[in-house]
Amino acid sequence: MSSDKTLSRPGTPVPGLAADGTAEGSARARKSVWTIRFLTIGIVLAALNLRPAITSLGALLEEVRTGLGMSGSVAGLLTAVPPLCFAVFGPAVPWLSRRFGPTAAVGAGMAAIAGGLLIRPFADGTPGFLAATALALVGIAATNILMPVIVKRYFPDRVGSMTGLYSMALALGTGGAAALTVPLTDASGGDWRIGLALWASLAALAVLPWLVVLRLDRGTRSPRTDRLGRAARGREVTASPAEPTAARDAGPDRGTTGAATPTHRAGSPAAASPTIPPAKAPGLLRSPTAWALTGYFGLQGAGAYTVMGWMPQIFRDAGVSARTAGLLLAVIMALGVPLAFVIPRLAARYRNQGPIAVVLGLSGLGGYAGLFFAPAAGAWAWALLIGINNCAFPLALTMIGMRSRTATGVVRLSAFAQSAGYLIAVPGPLLVGVLYQHSGGWGVPIALMAALLVPQIIFGVLAGRDRTIEDETGMRD
């Protein structure tokens, strides 16, 4: 592909610029290396902040309900806010990425998380609490959608390993917030507001590496790239029409990890500057794989947010103490630390990821069966099984990266699957709260959570087949 036809957006690092052999080019290359290093730090810190807003609330949900006077149904609405925000604001993320660049959008997302978490506990009443929660979740939505894009753009030959690192950090942040929120609250005098507000500091820390990346970005662009960027500003950049044909003829390059990646490598203009397409991608509506990924992402999201929002309450109602209930949720989430690193790498080694989706789903069915019949007696075993099932999220992210041949396709598929998928996830935690309030117990809600795993397994098998959205739709860019 001709590099003249791939216009780099302002703020996008171009790792290959050092090839000119000049001192200026060498300086840009050194800055590019530092950009990648700070990107790695930024990815880890961002992932650590994507769930504390949710799991810290789950650990203290009973105290929050009492303090704000919430019913079970309203609490169900609160636990449904995360997927609702992701579904509503997700479609705007590709536009923000085109307008400001993905790194700037993620940095702004971290700032929104910090602001929302700081304001939320001290908001006046339930509406203010919900509004501040939504602010934090908008930042989480942007990062959720753009993280696969950043991984594909800057690490095209390490999609599996970088997704594993990101997913491992996400699981660590999720489990850490679940385990530490109650002790932190106790240490601060038992005030649940302080216990929730403390997590804003972690989000504020995560803003810093993205600011550094943005500053380094400006130093890695050559004068020619700046001129091209200014020419491209305000309009969508299109790639060379020869690229899709070349990629199609060559087939997907699976690299050392086995993950499907674009045929170009880091350092080429196409690898450094993939087009960020519009959120609206009619071609994806014709892709069975895109719909299967959407269904899988949505159902695993319904289960995950139900677990994060309600699992501590399930254990507490079974007679488990608040601190132990928080630790049980931490176990569920902490399993994602090793498995979130192993599963993407394992998935990237095989052409078909369907069997992995089956194993994860069966683990969840076993955990919910135990939770139904003996919630307190086998609590730790049920937490382990449900924790294995919760690793469907990194599997879904990996499959998004593998079901398209280009970075352009990945951002379209990521926005489509996550936005529509989270819309599917919205009713899950809300319905669980309503059923809990009106049935007077957890039997019916747990049965619902188990039943949703059956279609999740089916969608996982369909999404795991070795095919790409370009093959199914004929999309070229």
Secondary structure, DSSP 8 states (H G I E B T S, - for coil): --GGG----TT---GGGGGG-SHHHHHHHHHHHHHHHHHHHHHHHHHHTSSHHHHHHHHTHHHHHHHHT--HHHHHHHHHHHHHHHHHHGGGHHHHHHHH-HHHHHHHHHHHHHHHHHHGGGSSHHHHHHHHHHHHHHHHHHHHHHHHHHHHHH-TT-HHHHHHHHHHHHHHHHHHHHHHHHHHHHHTTS-HHHHHHTTHHHHHHHHHHHHHHHHHHHHS--HHHHHHHHHHTTS-----THHHHHHHHH--B-TTTT--B-SS-TTSHHHH------S--GGGGG-HHHHHHHHHHHHHHHHHHHHHHHHHHHHHHTT--HHHHHHHHHHHHHTHHHHHHHHHHHHHHSS--HHHHHHHHHHHHHHHHHHHH-TTTTHHHHHHHHHHHTTHHHHHHHHHHHS-SSHHHHHHHHHHHHHHHHHHHTHHHHHHHHHHHHHSSSHHHHHHHHHTHHHHHHHHHHHTSS--HHHHH----
